[in-house]
Amino acid sequence: MFKIGYRTLKTAIGAGIAILIAQWLSLDFYASAAILTILCISVTRRSSLSISWQRFAGCLLGLVLAFILFELIGYHPITLVLLLLLFIPLSVMLRLKEGIVTSCVIILHIYTLGTVSVGIFLNELYLIIIGIGVALIMNLYMPSVGQDLHMYQKKIEENFKVILTEFSNYLRDSNNLWDGKELTETYELLQEAKNIAIKNIENHILRYEDQYYNYFKMRERQFEIFERVMPFISSLDDTVIQGVKISSFLDQLSQAVGPVNTSSYFLDELSQMREEFQQMPLPQTRQEFEIRSSLYYVMQELESYLIIKDSLKKH
């Protein structure tokens, strides 16, 4: 299906504006302003700023080297070879790699003209400023991803509820069947959500943290706990009273999954349940001992699950 994205639209409009300004100012090689704009349009504001700086500094460096070498050696292909052999490694050393391609455009302008002057220098400088400046202005607009991030949050929380509920069901009845598709789906959702949240951070020049990114990182750490306890829960082939109580606890926990922090309450509940288990008689059989050992491990992981959520509100 044919589709025009916002970045494509910005690039097209920006290129048209750049060439219009350059042409209106009667600049030589005015089409190059559009090329610079196209190259500087980026997916985020912060990357656009970084790339634009590298291209601007690289173009100035290329311009100065072109003026010096062409005037000293002459306007010959061998001079161009020597210039590029000097300019490219120097750009890499100065961390201006993004400016190499655009600088080559400026260098070839000087080579084509076969002379240098203040007028030519200013012409190239104006092209650079127009091309990069228009790109920066166009990149001021970035579509809001808040709604998308909220949608990912809701879907991940829904899957968390299902996972906790299925864990609970299995502790009550080891014959309970579950295909586990929410585990695979949640892993993919977390990766996608984090990537979008990172882009959202990159679209804010002075912001280096994001509420959604921290939230998804927290959920990722909790999800790792699900992956760890899954083998222990699925290996249980019988039910004991401790398992029934943990099952009820998981039911409550599944209903409380959401952005609101209720971890303190559940940590207290978990602590009370642990004390209650300690007062119970010791296991009578090897099988009961193994089941209770696995359940103890599950409780330890559930405590970590809650501590992870509790730590989010402290940052």
C-alpha positions in Angstrom: 0.0 0.0 0.0 1.4 3.4 -1.0 2.0 5.6 2.0 3.7 8.9 2.7 5.2 9.2 6.2 5.7 12.4 8.1 9.5 12.2 7.6 9.1 11.9 3.8 6.7 14.8 3.8 9.1 16.9 5.9 12.0 16.0 3.6 10.1 17.0 0.4 8.8 20.3 1.8 12.2 21.1 3.4 14.0 20.5 0.1 11.6 22.7 -1.8 11.9 25.5 0.8 15.7 25.3 0.8 16.0 25.4 -3.0 13.4 28.3 -3.1 15.5 30.4 -0.7 18.8 29.6 -2.4 17.3 30.4 -5.8 15.7 33.6 -4.6 19.1 34.7 -3.3 20.6 33.9 -6.8 23.2 31.6 -5.3 25.3 29.4 -7.6 24.6 25.6 -7.2 21.4 26.5 -5.5 20.1 22.9 -5.8 22.8 21.9 -3.3 20.8 23.6 -0.5 18.1 21.0 -1.1 20.6 18.2 -1.0 21.9 19.4 2.4 18.4 19.6 3.7 17.6 16.1 2.6 20.7 14.7 4.2 20.1 16.5 7.5 16.5 15.4 8.1 16.6 12.8 10.8 14.3 10.6 12.9 14.7 12.5 16.1 15.5 16.1 17.1 18.6 15.3 19.0 20.2 13.2 16.2 19.2 16.0 13.8 21.1 18.5 15.9 24.2 16.2 16.1 24.2 15.4 12.4 23.6 19.1 11.4 26.6 20.2 13.5 28.8 17.5 12.0 27.8 18.5 8.5 28.2 22.2 9.1 31.7 21.8 10.7 32.7 19.3 8.0 31.6 21.6 5.2 33.6 24.4 6.7 36.7 22.2 7.0 36.3 20.9 3.5 35.9 24.5 2.2 39.0 25.7 3.9 41.1 22.7 2.7 39.8 23.0 -0.8 40.7 26.7 -0.9 44.3 26.0 0.3 45.1 22.9 -1.8 43.5 23.9 -5.0 45.3 27.3 -4.9 48.6 25.7 -4.0 48.6 22.7 -6.3 46.1 23.6 -8.9 42.6 22.5 -10.1 43.6 18.9 -11.2 42.1 15.5 -10.5 45.3 14.6 -8.6 44.7 17.6 -6.3 41.2 16.3 -5.6 42.6 12.9 -4.8 45.1 14.4 -2.3 42.4 16.6 -0.8 40.1 13.6 -0.1 43.0 11.6 1.2 43.6 14.4 3.8 40.0 15.4 4.4 38.3 12.1 5.1 40.7 10.8 7.8 40.8 14.2 9.4 37.0 14.3 9.5 36.9 10.9 11.1 39.5 12.0 13.7 37.5 15.1 14.5 34.3 13.0 14.7 32.7 14.7 11.8 32.0 11.5 9.8 28.4 12.6 9.0 29.8 15.7 7.2 32.0 13.8 4.7 29.3 13.4 1.9 28.0 16.9 2.1 31.5 18.4 2.3 32.4 16.6 -0.9 29.5 18.4 -2.6 31.0 21.7 -1.5 34.6 20.7 -2.5 33.4 19.7 -6.0 31.8 23.1 -6.4 35.2 24.7 -5.9 36.8 22.3 -8.3 34.1 23.0 -10.9 34.6 26.8 -10.6 38.3 26.5 -10.8 39.0 29.6 -8.7 38.5 31.0 -5.2 37.2 34.3 -3.9 35.3 35.8 -1.0 32.2 35.7 -3.1 32.5 32.0 -3.7 33.2 31.4 0.0 30.1 33.3 1.0 28.0 31.5 -1.7 29.0 28.1 -0.3 28.5 29.3 3.3 25.0 30.5 2.5 24.2 27.2 0.9 25.3 25.4 4.0 23.4 27.6 6.3 20.2 27.4 4.3 20.3 23.7 3.7 21.1 22.8 7.3 19.0 25.6 8.8 15.8 24.5 6.9 16.4 20.9 8.0 16.6 21.9 11.7 13.4 24.0 11.4 11.6 21.1 9.7 12.8 18.7 12.4 11.2 20.9 15.1 8.0 19.0 14.3 7.9 15.4 15.6 4.6 13.5 16.0 3.6 12.8 19.5 4.1 9.2 20.6 2.4 9.5 23.9 -0.8 7.7 22.7 1.3 4.9 21.3 3.2 4.5 24.5 0.0 4.4 26.6 -1.4 1.7 24.3 1.7 -0.4 24.8 1.5 0.1 28.5 -2.1 -1.1 28.6 -1.4 -4.1 26.5 1.6 -5.1 28.6 -0.3 -4.7 31.8 -3.2 -6.9 30.3 -0.7 -9.6 29.5 0.9 -9.4 33.0 -2.6 -10.0 34.5 -3.1 -13.0 32.3 0.4 -14.4 33.1 -0.1 -14.0 36.9 -3.6 -15.5 36.6 -2.3 -18.5 34.7 0.4 -19.0 37.3 -2.3 -19.0 40.0 -4.5 -21.4 38.1 -1.6 -23.9 37.7 -0.8 -23.7 41.4 -4.4 -24.7 42.2 -4.6 -27.4 39.4 -1.4 -28.8 37.8 -3.6 -30.1 34.9 -4.4 -26.5 33.9 -3.5 -25.9 30.2 -2.0 -22.7 28.9 -0.2 -22.1 25.6 2.0 -19.3 27.1 1.5 -17.0 24.1 1.3 -14.0 26.4 5.0 -14.5 27.4 6.2 -14.3 23.8 3.9 -11.5 23.0 5.0 -9.5 26.1 8.6 -9.9 25.3 8.1 -8.4 21.8 5.8 -5.6 23.1 8.5 -4.6 25.7 11.2 -4.3 23.0 9.0 -2.2 20.7 7.8 0.0 23.6 11.4 0.7 24.7 12.5 1.6 21.2 9.6 4.1 20.9 10.3 5.5 24.4 14.0 6.0 23.4 13.0 7.9 20.3 10.7 10.0 22.5 13.7 10.9 24.7 15.8 11.7 21.6 13.1 14.2 20.5 13.7 16.3 23.7 17.0 18.1 23.5 17.5 18.6 27.2 15.7 15.6 28.6 17.7 12.4 29.2 15.1 10.4 31.1 11.6 9.5 30.3 8.7 8.2 32.5 7.6 5.7 30.0 11.1 4.4 29.3 11.7 3.9 33.0 8.3 2.2 33.3 9.0 -0.3 30.5 12.5 -1.0 31.9 10.8 -1.8 35.2 8.3 -4.1 33.5 11.1 -5.8 31.6 12.9 -6.7 34.8 9.6 -8.0 36.2 9.1 -10.0 33.1 12.5 -11.7 33.6 11.1 -12.9 36.9 8.2 -14.5 35.1 10.6 -16.3 32.9 12.6 -17.6 35.8 9.6 -18.8 37.9 7.8 -20.4 34.9 9.9 -23.7 35.0 9.4 -24.0 38.8 5.7 -23.6 38.6 5.2 -25.8 35.6 7.3 -28.6 37.3 4.8 -28.9 40.2 2.7 -32.0 39.8 0.8 -31.8 43.1 -0.9 -29.2 45.3 -0.2 -28.3 48.9 -1.8 -25.8 51.2 1.1 -23.3 50.7 0.5 -23.5 46.9 -3.2 -22.7 47.3 -2.4 -19.6 49.4 0.3 -18.4 47.0 -2.3 -19.0 44.2 -4.8 -16.7 46.0 -2.0 -14.1 46.5 -1.3 -14.2 42.7 -4.9 -13.7 42.0 -4.9 -10.5 44.0 -1.6 -9.4 42.5 -3.0 -9.9 39.0 -5.9 -7.6 39.7 -3.6 -4.9 41.0 -1.4 -4.7 37.9 -1.3 -1.1 36.7 0.5 2.2 36.9 -0.6 2.7 40.5 2.0 1.5 43.0 0.5 -1.0 45.4 3.7 -2.9 46.0 4.1 -1.9 49.7 0.7 -3.5 50.5 1.6 -6.8 48.8 5.1 -6.9 50.3 3.4 -6.8 53.7 1.0 -9.5 52.6 3.9 -11.6 51.4 5.8 -11.1 54.6 2.8 -12.3 56.7 2.3 -15.3 54.5 6.0 -16.3 54.9 5.6 -16.1 58.7 2.5 -18.2 58.5 4.3 -20.9 56.4 7.1 -21.0 59.0 4.6 -21.9 61.7 3.3 -24.9 59.6 4.5 -28.5 60.2 7.6 -29.6 58.3 7.2 -31.6 55.1 6.3 -35.3 55.6 7.5 -36.7 52.3 10.3 -36.0 49.8 7.7 -34.9 47.2 6.2 -32.4 49.6 9.6 -31.1 50.5 10.5 -30.5 46.8 7.1 -28.8 46.1 7.5 -26.5 49.1 11.1 -25.7 48.1 9.9 -24.6 44.7 7.1 -22.6 46.2 9.6 -20.9 48.5 11.7 -19.9 45.5 8.6 -18.5 43.8 7.9 -16.4 46.9 11.4 -15.0 46.8 11.0 -14.1 43.2 7.6 -12.5 43.9 9.2 -10.4 46.5 11.8 -9.2 43.9 8.9 -8.5 41.5 7.3 -6.2 44.1 10.6 -4.5 45.1 11.3 -3.7 41.4 7.9 -1.9 41.2 8.4 -0.2 44.5 11.8 1.2 43.4 10.2 3.0 40.4 8.4 5.5 42.6 11.7 6.4 44.3 13.4 7.7 41.1 
